[in-house]
Each structure stands twice: as structure tokens, then as C-alpha cells.
């Protein structure tokens, strides 16, 4: 029989009886009962993905959404040039028919002064604007019956017009003055047609300095009689000058001729614009105006 080591016997007895054990025995029994826990592995260091800032955008108005940022060249409103009736042409009937056409097509009839007050309107309402001018109205003599009739047609339609006033003479007609004041208060525009209805193109060739006098004298007379100083010049015979210095010196903003002027440069100090005269019927004239001013 093999002999059991004494140390093993002592350990066995102590476990049964709960006796105190020496340091060596305690160490053995403690390790047997409470095993040393496995070493804890360090947690892996978390990796982070850099957070990128959310991009921001600055919205800049496009040309289509900002009328004032558009091309400075503006299309001239469709403009008709009217005079009093004569033996060959009934201005009243023609205007009556033209007004009906403008109404049917929902046109907005304005004045040059209105464009100066709201420059963007020729962009915002391009193709839907019209201007009606009536020339050769004397400040000194009674209005022609056909001119009065045209005024009444426009008043009934709610349309303003631009009236070209010739101021030659020293005694304004009281009835004309009263009528012009009334129309001015209603939003019509009183324009100068010069003092003596002078061809300014010819005047430029012979005495260009008198261009200023011809315009400013007329402006003075209109301002004294009606109470408003014109900013629009309707050129007699539609004749434009090569150098507009004397016209601009008079404070004129709109220079209204006949030929050309289908568009204007809105960055200039003054604007040359054209007009269309009656061509047979009002319907035909309207078609011509649309091809010219609303291409």
C-alpha cells in the first residue's frame, strides 16, 4: 500500500472541520475555491467619423425673377400716334375701334411719365402695354371737336393718353387750360410738342443752341398754365437730332419720334422711342404694332 502524504491529509481534515490553515494551506484552499478571474481585455478604442458641416446655399435672384436685373434694353410699349380728323381720315372712329381691340386683348394703357415712376413695368408687363398719343393740341386755341371726341372715348374706357401741346402765342385758351388740368389730375400726361412746332432735326443743322430754347419755352408755358412741367417731348414731324445734349439740358426724359425706337436703353438719361401711325383699319394697325413692338 502506498503512503498518503501528510500534507494532503491535513488539507482534507481542515476542509471537513473548518480548522485554521497556515498561510501555505490557505493559499491553496483559496485558489481552489475562488479561482482568479481571467484578465479583462481592454475595450477597443472607438473610431469616429468626422462630422462634415451641412452645406449652406445663398439664393441669388435669377434674371427671370428679378425684373430690375434684366437686360437694360427694354421693349417700347406698342404706341399709336393720333391727330385730329381730316377729310380723308376719321380719327374718332379709328380710335373707337382700336380701344375695343385693346380691351379685348387686356392691354394696360400707360404714359411715359408712368414708366418713369415705375421703370420695371416695361419688363414685368412686356407685350401687354400700350401708349396712346394725340399730337398738335394748341394751348392758345380751342381743341378740335374730333380731339374732344377722342378724349371722351378714352375717358369712358379708363385709358390715359399723352397729349402733345404746341404752345406758340401768349394767351392760353381758358377752356383748353381747364381741360388739360382736369386730364393731368386724372393721370394723363401733358407733353411738349415744342413752342412753334419746329423741326428740331433741321434746327440742329442751322442753330443747334435754339433747340433748348424751343423746348424750354414750351415747358415754361405749360407749367405756368397747367401746373406741371413736361418730361416728354413729342418731336414735330418725328425728326430726331443727332446730339441730344440740348434736349437733355431741358430736363426731357422721353423723346418720342416715329421711326425706330422699338426698344430703349434704360441706363441712359433720356430715351428715344418710336410710334406707329394709323394704317388703314384699326385691326390692321394693331397687327402692325404687335409685329413691331411685341416680336
VOBA-1610 file (N, C-alpha, C; in pm, whole numbers, padded with zeros to 5 digits, always signed):
BEGIN
Unk+00088-00119+00000Unk+00000+00000+00000Unk+00089+00120+00000Unk+00053+00220-00085Unk+00134+00343-00091Unk+00097+00435+00021Unk+00184+00513+00064Unk+00165+00604+00177Unk+00117+00739+00129Unk+00003+00788+00195Unk-00053+00920+00156Unk+00027+01029+00222Unk+00067+01132+00150Unk+00147+01242+00211Unk+00067+01311+00319Unk+00134+01348+00424Unk+00073+01412+00541Unk+00008+01544+00503Unk+00066+01616+00412Unk+00011+01748+00375Unk-00126+01733+00316Unk-00149+01631+00239Unk-00280+01610+00177Unk-00382+01575+00281Unk-00338+01494+00388Unk-00430+01456+00494Unk-00475+01578+00572Unk-00379+01665+00603Unk-00409+01786+00680Unk-00508+01876+00604Unk-00486+01886+00480Unk-00576+01972+00399Unk-00714+01914+00400Unk-00726+01782+00389Unk-00856+01717+00387Unk-00928+01737+00517Unk-00855+01721+00633Unk-00914+01738+00766Unk-00961+01881+00787Unk-00885+01975+00742Unk-00922+02118+00762Unk-01048+02153+00684Unk-01061+02096+00566Unk-01181+02124+00488Unk-01305+02068+00556Unk-01290+01951+00627Unk-01402+01889+00697Unk-01436+01961+00825Unk-01337+02005+00902Unk-01358+02058+01037Unk-01358+02207+01041Unk-01319+02275+00931Unk-01313+02422+00931Unk-01198+02475+01011Unk-01094+02399+01031Unk-00980+02449+01110Unk-00905+02554+01036Unk-00830+02635+01114Unk-00747+02738+01054Unk-00631+02675+00984Unk-00601+02725+00877Unk-00489+02673+00800Unk-00378+02773+00798Unk-00261+02723+00780Unk-00144+02810+00770Unk-00144+02883+00640Unk-00056+02971+00626Unk-00052+03055+00505Unk-00044+02974+00379Unk+00034+02871+00381Unk+00052+02796+00257Unk-00075+02723+00222Unk-00139+02659+00336Unk-00260+02583+00313Unk-00373+02673+00269Unk-00383+02792+00334Unk-00488+02888+00299Unk-00479+02931+00155Unk-00355+02945+00114Unk-00336+02988-00025Unk-00385+02886-00121Unk-00362+02758-00083Unk-00404+02652-00174Unk-00555+02644-00179Unk-00617+02642-00051Unk-00761+02629-00047Unk-00832+02747-00111Unk-00777+02867-00096Unk-00840+02990-00150Unk-00839+02989-00301Unk-00727+02941-00356Unk-00719+02937-00502Unk-00812+02833-00559Unk-00830+02720-00473Unk-00916+02614-00523Unk-01061+02656-00524Unk-01100+02735-00417Unk-01240+02773-00404Unk-01275+02895-00488Unk-01188+02995-00490Unk-01213+03121-00564Unk-01107+03137-00672Unk-01126+03078-00782Unk-01024+03090-00888Unk-01007+03235-00932Unk-00885+03265-00967Unk-00852+03402-01013Unk-00924+03430-01144Unk-01001+03542-01147Unk-01074+03572-01273Unk-00980+03598-01388Unk-01029+03567-01506Unk-00946+03592-01625Unk-00927+03741-01644Unk-00815+03775-01695Unk-00783+03917-01716Unk-00883+03979-01814Unk-00930+04099-01778Unk-01026+04171-01864Unk-00951+04241-01975Unk-00992+04211-02097Unk-00927+04275-02211Unk-00975+04420-02224Unk-00887+04508-02252Unk-00928+04649-02267Unk-01024+04665-02385Unk-01125+04751-02364Unk-01221+04778-02472Unk-01151+04847-02586Unk-01188+04810-02707Unk-01123+04876-02821Unk-01160+05024-02827Unk-01062+05104-02861Unk-01084+05248-02872Unk-01179+05276-02988Unk-01294+05341-02958Unk-01390+05363-03068Unk-01333+05456-03175Unk-01363+05426-03295Unk-01320+05513-03405Unk-01436+05605-03442Unk-01409+05731-03468Unk-01513+05828-03501Unk-01493+05881-03641Unk-01606+05896-03712Unk-01602+05955-03847Unk-01627+06105-03833Unk-01538+06188-03884Unk-01556+06333-03869Unk-01691+06376-03925Unk-01763+06461-03852Unk-01893+06513-03896Unk-01870+06631-03988Unk-01915+06617-04109Unk-01897+06726-04206Unk-02009+06827-04191Unk-01978+06956-04194Unk-02084+07057-04177Unk-02181+07052-04294Unk-02310+07074-04262Unk-02412+07078-04365Unk-02391+07200-04453Unk-02380+07181-04585Unk-02354+07297-04671Unk-02472+07393-04671Unk-02442+07521-04677Unk-02546+07623-04686Unk-02540+07687-04824Unk-02656+07735-04870Unk-02663+07793-05004Unk-02723+07933-04994Unk-02665+08025-05068Unk-02719+08161-05077Unk-02794+08172-05208Unk-02922+08201-05200Unk-03005+08210-05320Unk-02992+08348-05382Unk-02942+08353-05502Unk-02929+08479-05575Unk-03040+08487-05677Unk-03119+08597-05677Unk-03230+08605-05773Unk-03180+08591-05916Unk-03249+08512-05993Unk-03215+08498-06134Unk-03272+08615-06211Unk-03229+08630-06337Unk-03279+08740-06418Unk-03430+08730-06436Unk-03480+08606-06443Unk-03623+08591-06465Unk-03705+08628-06344Unk-03644+08620-06222Unk-03720+08651-06101Unk-03697+08792-06053Unk-03601+08863-06110Unk-03570+08999-06067Unk-03575+09091-06187Unk-03686+09156-06211Unk-03701+09239-06331Unk-03595+09346-06344Unk-03552+09405-06231Unk-03457+09514-06239Unk-03319+09467-06278Unk-03295+09334-06273Unk-03163+09282-06308Unk-03158+09237-06453Unk-03265+09253-06527Unk-03269+09205-06664Unk-03192+09296-06757Unk-03189+09256-06885Unk-03124+09333-06988Unk-03172+09477-06983Unk-03078+09574-06981Unk-03121+09714-06973Unk-03198+09762-07095Unk-03190+09689-07205Unk-03267+09728-07323Unk-03411+09679-07306Unk-03504+09774-07303Unk-03645+09743-07281Unk-03724+09762-07409Unk-03826+09680-07427Unk-03913+09693-07544Unk-04008+09810-07523Unk-04017+09897-07622Unk-04108+10011-07615Unk-04253+09961-07618Unk-04339+10012-07532Unk-04481+09973-07541Unk-04537+10004-07679Unk-04633+09924-07723Unk-04698+09949-07852Unk-04763+10087-07849Unk-04719+10175-07938Unk-04760+10316-07930Unk-04826+10362-08059Unk-04942+10426-08044Unk-05016+10478-08159Unk-05010+10630-08159Unk-04992+10689-08276Unk-04986+10834-08292Unk-05117+10882-08357Unk-05192+10965-08284Unk-05319+11015-08333Unk-05313+11166-08357Unk-05391+11212-08453Unk-05412+11354-08480Unk-05563+11378-08495Unk-05602+11502-08508Unk-05744+11531-08530Unk-05787+11475-08665Unk-05915+11458-08681Unk-05969+11404-08806Unk-05948+11502-08921Unk-05943+11449-09043Unk-05939+11533-09162Unk-06035+11474-09266Unk-06034+11533-09384Unk-06130+11491-09486Unk-06110+11346-09529Unk-05990+11294-09509Unk-05958+11160-09556Unk-05953+11054-09445Unk-05964+11098-09322Unk-05946+11000-09214Unk-06030+11039-09093Unk-06107+10943-09043Unk-06191+10964-08925Unk-06118+10911-08801Unk-06050+10999-08733Unk-05971+10959-08615Unk-06058+10905-08503Unk-06178+10961-08491Unk-06266+10920-08382Unk-06310+10775-08398Unk-06355+10740-08518Unk-06399+10603-08544Unk-06281+10506-08530Unk-06168+10546-08584Unk-06049+10460-08574Unk-06014+10433-08428Unk-06010+10538-08345Unk-05972+10520-08205Unk-06075+10437-08130Unk-06200+10457-08164Unk-06306+10378-08100Unk-06285+10229-08126Unk-06250+10194-08249Unk-06226+10054-08283Unk-06097+10002-08219Unk-05995+10086-08214Unk-05868+10043-08154Unk-05884+10019-08004Unk-05959+10104-07938Unk-05982+10086-07795Unk-06053+09953-07769Unk-06148+09918-07853Unk-06218+09790-07838Unk-06121+09673-07852Unk-06026+09685-07944Unk-05926+09579-07963Unk-05835+09569-07842Unk-05789+09682-07792Unk-05703+09682-07674Unk-05774+09621-07553Unk-05901+09654-07540Unk-05981+09596-07431Unk-05993+09444-07446Unk-06019+09400-07567Unk-06037+09257-07592Unk-05911+09178-07562Unk-05794+09242-07579Unk-05667+09175-07554Unk-05607+09210-07416Unk-05688+09274-07333Unk-05648+09307-07194Unk-05518+09387-07187Unk-05506+09488-07274Unk-05387+09572-07271Unk-05396+09674-07157Unk-05281+09706-07103Unk-05268+09809-07000Unk-05216+09936-07067Unk-05298+10038-07074Unk-05259+10163-07140Unk-05195+10254-07035Unk-05074+10299-07065Unk-04998+10379-06969Unk-04944+10505-07037Unk-04864+10582-06963Unk-04798+10702-07016Unk-04648+10690-06992Unk-04572+10779-07056Unk-04428+10779-07035Unk-04393+10819-06892Unk-04467+10912-06839Unk-04442+10954-06700Unk-04463+10837-06604Unk-04559+10752-06636Unk-04583+10635-06551Unk-04465+10539-06555Unk-04403+10525-06671Unk-04284+10438-06681Unk-04171+10496-06598Unk-04156+10629-06599Unk-04051+10692-06518Unk-04074+10665-06370Unk-04200+10662-06328Unk-04231+10636-06188Unk-04214+10489-06153Unk-04229+10401-06251Unk-04218+10256-06228Unk-04142+10193-06345Unk-04009+10210-06350Unk-03931+10166-06467Unk-03944+10018-06501Unk-03966+09934-06400Unk-03971+09789-06424Unk-04097+09745-06497Unk-04194+09834-06509Unk-04322+09794-06568Unk-04308+09747-06711Unk-04211+09804-06786Unk-04196+09762-06926Unk-04134+09624-06938Unk-04077+09573-06828Unk-04028+09436-06825Unk-04134+09342-06770Unk-04196+09382-06660Unk-04295+09296-06594Unk-04415+09272-06684Unk-04459+09377-06756Unk-04579+09365-06841Unk-04545+09376-06989Unk-04426+09334-07024Unk-04384+09342-07164Unk-04482+09268-07255Unk-04517+09333-07364Unk-04609+09272-07458Unk-04755+09298-07427Unk-04782+09362-07311Unk-04921+09391-07273Unk-04941+09539-07243Unk-04848+09622-07288Unk-04857+09766-07262Unk-04884+09841-07392Unk-04957+09950-07381Unk-04983+10036-07497Unk-04980+10182-07452Unk-04942+10269-07544Unk-04943+10413-07520Unk-05019+10479-07635Unk-05106+10571-07601Unk-05184+10646-07700Unk-05142+10792-07693Unk-05096+10846-07804Unk-05057+10987-07808Unk-05150+11063-07903Unk-05178+11187-07868Unk-05257+11276-07955Unk-05176+11404-07973Unk-05138+11432-08096Unk-05049+11544-08126Unk-05124+11671-08167Unk-05045+11779-08171Unk-05088+11907-08230Unk-05205+11973-08158Unk-05208+11964-08027Unk-05310+12034-07949Unk-05253+12170-07911Unk-05320+12274-07951Unk-05272+12410-07924Unk-05313+12455-07785Unk-05220+12523-07717Unk-05252+12580-07586Unk-05331+12710-07602Unk-05321+12772-07721Unk-05378+12905-07741Unk-05516+12905-07807Unk-05554+12794-07870Unk-05679+12791-07945Unk-05766+12673-07899Unk-05896+12681-07918Unk-05986+12573-07876Unk-05948+12439-07939Unk-05975+12332-07867Unk-05948+12199-07920Unk-06043+12168-08035Unk-05992+12095-08131Unk-06076+12049-08242Unk-06182+11954-08189Unk-06302+11959-08246Unk-06410+11869-08200Unk-06369+11721-08201Unk-06291+11679-08301Unk-06251+11538-08307Unk-06154+11503-08193Unk-06073+11600-08152Unk-05983+11576-08039Unk-06064+11561-07911Unk-06163+11647-07895Unk-06252+11636-07778Unk-06324+11501-07778Unk-06367+11456-07895Unk-06438+11329-07905Unk-06345+11212-07869Unk-06219+11219-07913Unk-06123+11113-07879Unk-06096+11111-07728Unk-06088+11228-07669Unk-06067+11236-07524Unk-06183+11169-07451Unk-06304+11192-07497Unk-06420+11132-07433Unk-06420+10980-07446Unk-06378+10930-07560Unk-06370+10785-07580Unk-06272+10724-07480Unk-06160+10789-07463Unk-06057+10737-07373Unk-06100+10748-07226Unk-06168+10856-07193Unk-06217+10870-07056Unk-06317+10759-07023Unk-06405+10731-07117Unk-06504+10626-07096Unk-06437+10489-07081Unk-06328+10469-07155Unk-06256+10341-07149Unk-06167+10330-07026Unk-06141+10444-06960Unk-06050+10443-06847Unk-05905+10442-06889Unk-05877+10488-07011Unk-05741+10490-07064Unk-05685+10633-07061Unk-05563+10651-07013Unk-05500+10783-07022Unk-05432+10797-07159Unk-05398+10919-07194Unk-05324+10943-07318Unk-05213+11044-07290Unk-05123+11055-07386Unk-05015+11155-07382Unk-05052+11262-07484Unk-05068+11385-07437Unk-05112+11495-07523Unk-04994+11583-07560Unk-04968+11595-07690Unk-04859+11680-07739Unk-04907+11823-07759Unk-04857+11916-07677Unk-04907+12054-07675Unk-04811+12149-07746Unk-04865+12222-07843Unk-04791+12330-07910Unk-04828+12460-07839Unk-04727+12537-07795Unk-04755+12650-07705Unk-04738+12787-07769Unk-04718+12795-07897Unk-04695+12925-07961Unk-04805+13024-07927Unk-04766+13148-07890Unk-04860+13251-07851Unk-04842+13289-07705Unk-04920+13388-07662Unk-04903+13439-07525Unk-05031+13435-07444Unk-05141+13394-07505Unk-05269+13394-07435Unk-05333+13255-07438Unk-05303+13170-07342Unk-05364+13037-07340Unk-05516+13044-07335Unk-05578+12952-07405Unk-05724+12945-07405Unk-05771+12890-07271Unk-05860+12963-07201Unk-05904+12918-07067Unk-05969+12780-07066Unk-06048+12749-07168Unk-06113+12618-07172Unk-06011+12505-07195Unk-05911+12532-07278Unk-05806+12432-07301Unk-05727+12410-07172Unk-05693+12520-07106Unk-05618+12509-06980Unk-05697+12429-06878Unk-05826+12458-06866Unk-05909+12386-06770Unk-05916+12237-06803Unk-05928+12208-06930Unk-05936+12067-06973Unk-05805+11995-06944Unk-05693+12059-06974Unk-05563+11996-06952Unk-05537+11974-06802Unk-05579+12068-06721Unk-05563+12049-06576Unk-05644+11929-06527Unk-05765+11918-06578Unk-05851+11806-06539Unk-05787+11673-06579Unk-05739+11667-06703Unk-05681+11542-06751Unk-05551+11509-06677Unk-05472+11610-06648Unk-05349+11588-06572Unk-05379+11526-06436Unk-05484+11574-06371Unk-05522+11521-06240Unk-05571+11377-06250Unk-05619+11339-06368Unk-05669+11202-06389Unk-05558+11106-06432Unk-05435+11154-06439Unk-05323+11067-06474Unk-05281+11074-06619Unk-05341+11164-06698Unk-05296+11182-06835Unk-05165+11259-06833Unk-05090+11245-06941Unk-04961+11315-06946Unk-04966+11431-07044Unk-04917+11545-06995Unk-04907+11665-07079Unk-04763+11676-07127Unk-04743+11661-07258Unk-04609+11662-07317Unk-04592+11788-07401Unk-04467+11828-07419Unk-04440+11941-07508Unk-04422+11891-07650Unk-04483+11966-07742Unk-04466+11941-07886Unk-04389+12057-07946Unk-04311+12121-07858Unk-04229+12243-07879Unk-04319+12367-07882Unk-04255+12482-07888Unk-04331+12607-07886Unk-04393+12638-08021Unk-04313+12625-08128Unk-04362+12663-08261Unk-04372+12544-08357Unk-04377+12422-08302Unk-04383+12302-08384Unk-04267+12299-08482Unk-04148+12324-08429Unk-04028+12335-08512Unk-03964+12199-08537Unk-03916+12177-08658Unk-03842+12058-08693Unk-03703+12067-08629Unk-03681+11992-08522Unk-03556+12005-08447Unk-03437+11948-08522Unk-03463+11852-08612Unk-03354+11798-08694Unk-03295+11905-08784Unk-03382+11986-08846Unk-03334+12096-08930Unk-03272+12206-08844Unk-03331+12233-08729Unk-03278+12336-08641Unk-03137+12302-08595Unk-03110+12174-08574Unk-02977+12133-08530Unk-02872+12169-08634Unk-02908+12166-08760Unk-02813+12195-08866Unk-02782+12343-08877Unk-02881+12427-08843Unk-02862+12572-08861Unk-02833+12647-08731Unk-02903+12613-08625Unk-02886+12686-08498Unk-02914+12590-08381Unk-02823+12497-08353Unk-02849+12394-08252Unk-02878+12447-08112Unk-02824+12566-08080Unk-02847+12618-07944Unk-02993+12657-07921Unk-03068+12679-08030Unk-03209+12717-08016Unk-03300+12597-07984Unk-03244+12478-07994Unk-03323+12359-07959Unk-03367+12369-07813Unk-03274+12408-07728Unk-03306+12423-07586Unk-03414+12528-07565Unk-03401+12642-07633Unk-03499+12750-07619Unk-03637+12706-07665Unk-03643+12637-07778Unk-03771+12592-07834Unk-03844+12497-07739Unk-03767+12415-07670Unk-03828+12318-07578Unk-03860+12383-07443Unk-03763+12451-07385Unk-03781+12506-07250Unk-03888+12615-07246Unk-03898+12695-07354Unk-04003+12797-07358Unk-04141+12731-07354Unk-04156+12623-07428Unk-04283+12549-07426Unk-04310+12489-07289Unk-04207+12435-07227Unk-04223+12378-07092Unk-04268+12486-06992Unk-04208+12603-07004Unk-04244+12713-06913Unk-04392+12749-06927Unk-04438+12760-07050Unk-04577+12798-07074Unk-04674+12693-07022Unk-04640+12567-07044Unk-04727+12459-06995Unk-04729+12458-06843Unk-04614+12472-06783Unk-04606+12471-06637Unk-04684+12587-06576Unk-04673+12704-06637Unk-04745+12821-06585Unk-04896+12804-06599Unk-04940+12743-06708Unk-05084+12731-06733Unk-05146+12610-06664Unk-05078+12496-06670Unk-05136+12370-06624Unk-05086+12328-06486Unk-04965+12373-06451Unk-04911+12338-06320Unk-04822+12215-06319Unk-04781+12166-06437Unk-04691+12051-06445Unk-04588+12078-06554Unk-04463+12043-06526Unk-04356+12065-06625Unk-04332+11936-06702Unk-04346+11941-06833Unk-04333+11818-06913Unk-04193+11756-06904Unk-04192+11622-06901Unk-04066+11548-06911Unk-04060+11471-07043Unk-04167+11487-07124Unk-04175+11416-07252Unk-04183+11516-07366Unk-04101+11493-07467Unk-04101+11575-07587Unk-04152+11491-07703Unk-04260+11536-07767Unk-04306+11472-07890Unk-04248+11551-08006Unk-04160+11488-08080Unk-04085+11556-08185Unk-04176+11598-08300Unk-04178+11726-08335Unk-04253+11768-08453Unk-04203+11696-08578Unk-04295+11641-08653Unk-04264+11565-08774Unk-04179+11442-08744Unk-04165+11408-08619Unk-04089+11290-08581Unk-03940+11299-08603Unk-03889+11422-08622Unk-03748+11441-08659Unk-03658+11450-08537Unk-03570+11350-08521Unk-03477+11343-08409Unk-03347+11417-08444Unk-03276+11458-08342Unk-03146+11524-08358Unk-03035+11421-08343Unk-02915+11456-08387Unk-02800+11367-08371Unk-02740+11378-08231Unk-02739+11499-08178Unk-02684+11524-08045Unk-02799+11569-07954Unk-02832+11488-07856Unk-02946+11520-07770Unk-02909+11604-07649Unk-02790+11664-07650Unk-02744+11743-07535Unk-02843+11853-07498Unk-02890+11930-07598Unk-02979+12042-07569Unk-03116+11993-07521Unk-03157+11877-07567Unk-03285+11821-07521Unk-03273+11778-07376Unk-03164+11710-07344Unk-03144+11666-07205Unk-03122+11786-07112Unk-03062+11890-07164Unk-03042+12012-07085Unk-03176+12069-07038Unk-03279+12050-07118Unk-03413+12099-07083Unk-03484+12006-06983Unk-03419+11899-06945Unk-03481+11808-06849Unk-03577+11708-06911Unk-03568+11691-07042Unk-03655+11595-07110Unk-03602+11454-07088Unk-03692+11363-07053Unk-03656+11223-07030Unk-03696+11136-07149Unk-03818+11159-07201Unk-03870+11078-07311Unk-03875+11161-07439Unk-03810+11111-07542Unk-03807+11177-07673Unk-03885+11087-07768Unk-04000+11135-07813Unk-04093+11049-07887Unk-04092+11088-08035Unk-04046+10994-08117Unk-04043+11016-08260Unk-04142+10926-08331Unk-04102+10882-08450Unk-04187+10791-08528Unk-04107+10666-08566Unk-04004+10684-08647Unk-03925+10571-08693Unk-03830+10521-08585Unk-03801+10390-08589Unk-03707+10334-08492Unk-03764+10339-08351Unk-03673+10329-08254Unk-03718+10338-08115Unk-03807+10225-08072Unk-03789+10105-08131Unk-03869+09990-08089Unk-03827+09940-07951Unk-03707+09978-07909Unk-03659+09948-07775Unk-03575+10066-07730Unk-03544+10068-07601Unk-03464+10179-07548Unk-03369+10128-07440Unk-03259+10200-07423Unk-03159+10165-07323Unk-03197+10232-07192Unk-03239+10154-07094Unk-03288+10210-06968Unk-03178+10269-06880Unk-03051+10254-06921Unk-02942+10311-06841Unk-02908+10454-06882Unk-02969+10504-06988Unk-02939+10639-07035Unk-03019+10743-06957Unk-02979+10869-06973Unk-03050+10978-06907Unk-03179+11015-06980Unk-03183+10989-07111Unk-03304+11014-07189Unk-03326+10897-07283Unk-03451+10879-07327Unk-03486+10762-07407Unk-03559+10805-07534Unk-03506+10759-07648Unk-03577+10781-07772Unk-03666+10661-07799Unk-03795+10687-07825Unk-03891+10580-07855Unk-03972+10617-07977Unk-04016+10516-08050Unk-04091+10540-08172Unk-04241+10517-08155Unk-04315+10541-08262Unk-04461+10523-08263Unk-04505+10472-08399Unk-04627+10426-08401Unk-04687+10381-08527Unk-04809+10467-08555Unk-04822+10510-08681Unk-04940+10585-08720Unk-05048+10491-08770Unk-05171+10538-08783Unk-05279+10455-08836Unk-05246+10405-08976Unk-05275+10278-09001Unk-05254+10217-09133Unk-05382+10149-09176Unk-05471+10227-09235Unk-05599+10173-09277Unk-05691+10151-09158Unk-05726+10027-09132Unk-05819+09996-09024Unk-05746+09983-08890Unk-05824+09987-08783Unk-05767+09969-08650Unk-05712+09827-08634Unk-05780+09728-08692Unk-05734+09589-08681Unk-05600+09570-08749Unk-05584+09625-08869Unk-05456+09614-08940Unk-05346+09688-08865Unk-05379+09806-08815Unk-05280+09883-08741Unk-05234+09808-08615Unk-05327+09744-08548Unk-05293+09668-08428Unk-05196+09555-08463Unk-05221+09485-08573Unk-05132+09378-08616Unk-04991+09430-08643Unk-04983+09546-08709Unk-04853+09607-08739Unk-04781+09645-08609Unk-04856+09702-08516Unk-04797+09740-08387Unk-04743+09619-08312Unk-04816+09509-08318Unk-04771+09388-08248Unk-04644+09332-08312Unk-04635+09335-08443Unk-04513+09285-08509Unk-04395+09375-08477Unk-04421+09503-08460Unk-04312+09596-08435Unk-04271+09601-08287Unk-04367+09609-08199Unk-04334+09630-08058Unk-04348+09506-07970Unk-04403+09398-08023Unk-04415+09276-07943Unk-04371+09156-08025Unk-04244+09157-08070Unk-04196+09048-08157Unk-04187+08916-08080
//
